[in-house]
Amino acid sequence: MTDWNRKAERVRAALPQGGLFAEKAWRLSPEPFVLSAAELRQLEALGPVLLRFQRACDLLYRRSRGGSLPGWIADYLDRGKPGPLLETGLANATLGETPRVIRPDLILTPDGFSATELDSVPGGIGLTAWLGEVYASLDPSHRIVGGVRGMVDGFASIFAGGGADILVSHEASGYRPEMEWLAVRLPGNPGDWRVAEAETYAPADREVYRFFELFDLPNLPSAAGLMAATAQGRMKVTAPFKPWLEEKLWSALLWSHPLREVWRRELRESNWRRLRDLFPQSWVVDPAEVPHHAVIPGLEIGSFAELKRFTQKERELVLKLSGFDERAWGARSVTVGQDVSQAEWGEAVDEALAGFERSPYVLQRFHAGRIVVHPWWNEETGRIERMEGRVRLCPYYFVSAADDRVSLGGVLATICPSDKKILHGMRDAILVPCRAGE
């Protein structure tokens, strides 16, 4: 038996009874994914920039609601959202609050990183913590990003009181096993950390981690009580009840010409340019009529309906729901232009235009991931095989409640077969932590 076989079997043997995800599996690998020194430096420096970006997004939204910035900003972000939820997010008790877990989804391209979205309520925290612990034990010389406890201690740092209730909804119940695994490893005394059902939770004098999407609130009998306690300052929740911060269309607003000077002022020039390099050019799919003498910048068309006539070569584009919809996560609303027929692309464009009033879509330039080769263990044959794949990197940043310092707790690599255009967790994907290269 080779050393790689032994390592892979140790990974499998270390899996908690019942797994870390309900009814989900992935390919096991004997090796973590290696990040170059330059890539790791970029990731370590990115966290504070993303925190600044989220705070700027919150400020731009509030200023738009208040009238000191154009009203169309808030109009985009408010579509389809109930008034009580928006008012909860605007309450004085939540002023200045932004998510304390920040996870971008980064595609590793030949030219660097390309961000497909910024997730404020990400899955994978417990999984990445477990992977870091297990792979560090396989080879002590491997420098796992974040170290053995980077994810655990990072998560604990986002709370001021040394404990919290982690609320998981039925919609997100597939992730409950990893949060239960995490909870028993967090520092403190028994009972400091509890995983509870969001549907039946009664507000208490404790901090709360929200592990459910805000579109799921109508399914939670506890929703009215949770929002009232938050708005009144009786309960502190992270991520806060701010649905405008969970929209993918912020990448389009970052590219908006009328907002260039606002972004430069709030982010600083260097950070603005860095984020524009990170987020692909994006547009809000707005069916509003464009003046006859104008075109949509970057697309050179007079209306988004003209997208339907794009050739396959011109369709290096991605359509997806911006947020606040049950189809907006897990790649369920994503259409890659080059991956479908012209008729299917036309249907996707029509759906995006028709859904604008309730759930806006965002259009992004598509950046293909670079090809890597990584070993995985074929359990059926008992052999180590090599897979050509493309990589999605998920760095987890934690914002300390004590001093707002941002730490990189770990990086999860999802390596998907190279013929897949959409990179996400799947049975045929390899999931491993990242380590620093020599």
Secondary structure, 3 states (H helix, E strand, C coil): CCHHHHHHHHHHHHCCCCCCCCCCCCECCCCCEEECHHHHHHHHHHHHHHHHHHHHHHHHHHHHHHCCCCHHHHHHHHCCCCHHHHHHHHCHHHCCCCCCEEEEEEEEECCEEEEEEEECCCCCHHHHHHHHHHHHHHCCCCCECCCCCHHHHHHHHCCCCCCEEEEECCCCHHHHHHHHHHHCCCCCCCCCEEEEEHHHCCCCCCCEEEECCHHHHHHCCCHHHHHHHHHCCCCCEECCCCHHHHCCCHHHHHCCHHHHHHHHHHHCHHHHHHHHHHCCCEEECCCCCCCCCCCECCCCECCHHHHHHCCCCCCCEEEEECCCCCCCCCCCCCEEHHHCCHHHHHHHHHHHHHCCCCCCEEEEECCCCCCEEEEEEECCCCEEEEEEEEEEEEEEEEECCCCCCEEEEEEEEEEEECCCCCCCCCCCCEEEEEEECC
